[in-house]
Amino acid sequence: MAEREPIPIIGGTGALGAGLATRWAQAGVPVVLGSRSAERAEEAAAKVLTAVPGSGVTGLENGEAAKQGQVVFLTVPFRAQSENLNNLREALAPGQILVDCTVPLAAAVSGKATRSLGVWQGSAAQQAQEMVPEGVTVVAALHTVGAPTLSDTSAELGEDVLVCGDRKADKARVARLIELIPGLRAVNAGALEMARIVEQLTPMLISVNSRYKAHAGIRLTGLPDADHWA
Amino acid sequence: MAEREPIPIIGGTGALGAGLATRWAQAGVPVVLGSRSAERAEEAAAKVLTAVPGSGVTGLENGEAAKQGQVVFLTVPFRAQSENLNNLREALAPGQILVDCTVPLAAAVSGKATRSLGVWQGSAAQQAQEMVPEGVTVVAALHTVGAPTLSDTSAELGEDVLVCGDRKADKARVARLIELIPGLRAVNAGALEMARIVEQLTPMLISVNSRYKAHAGIRLTGLPDADHWA
């Protein structure tokens, strides 16, 4: 079997990036954590390696990291999304998929994490689609999976990831990567514009979490068992 | 034990109202279906009585129906929300709770049911709060529970209802009524303004339903088992 291509995570030193890296590392999937500084990326990789010894996690500067795999995850706070996408203009190439996980929380401008910002393009993901180089497609996903739950390797996951994008084939590639993490089911939530709804789930969950002292996730009931992505 | 107060459902001849009436009827809860015409309300009640013989379902003109219980459910399409609230101005009295279930689908103005309208006040529920008489409070709920599933008395429910409102006591009263229906769990989703997020779940679910040929609902994972409303 050919060696599996690594998954680049831009903003991989943040909580969501580190959590995803930990879970993929546990599943035996190689990950490249990206950061503005290669040194910080390597430090973050070392932390994941401590949590999951022997796993294939490395750290690189964001631009270098983005070149290591076809499907690149962007897990930066919304405040930093534009800057990161600007910096990636030379790194991303046609045919790549950028998975935007950012959520326009009002916290980005000193507002509440239980409220969101209106984004001119409709959603953070649609803003990303406007900013990536020609030929790169954006898929939106992973807004509702909590970083603390991902990083707690003893926690069992059992929730859905709502995936938005304009081409089913692209979404299916992303879904396959997400479903390498046990306990996550990827659900096709529609076109990229549907991200304007899916991104809103995060402030709602943050509100529920503070009230229930919980780490809530989303699950859709009533879906058929068949593999939708097949 | 005192007889239980009936639950008025304004717009009770529509699919959601009839579905809720059916489930409450099964649970032994008296329901008053409201409609613009008393005759249509009685016809709708007769249908529920056929589905659930011997249950306490009656039909009245909307204004009369709204006076029969303290917690009044509004289940009309968004297109008709304002008109119905105008008509209820004389019927609703201080201390009553109006449970707004309307969703501002773009279908209200010939758009898609998988898209939504921007509502000036932020959400249909906040528009309702602006329109009800002084002293009536609005709680938003039941946006994500599908009418076909409710009306199919052989279908087992197992999903959450996200409840938004500005006072926990009001939400708790509504939650208790919702949880009289087996298989529905009411979750405190925050202040009424959070309805602008929760109402958006409906177009997303409509999109998922058409793709998966399903009747999807929402379930939050990771919440504690304890009764949050106690």
Interface residues (C-beta under 8 A of the other chain):
Chain A: T114 R115 S116 G146 T149 G158 E159 L162 V187 N188 A189 G190 E193 M194 I197 V198 Q200 L201 P203 M204 L205 S207 V208 R211 Y212 K213 A214 H215 A216 G217 I218 R219 L220 T221 G222 L223 P224 H228
Chain B: T114 R115 S116 G146 T149 G158 E159 L162 V187 N188 A189 G190 E193 M194 R196 I197 V198 Q200 L201 P203 M204 L205 S207 V208 R211 Y212 K213 A214 H215 A216 G217 I218 R219 L220 T221 G222 L223 P224 H228
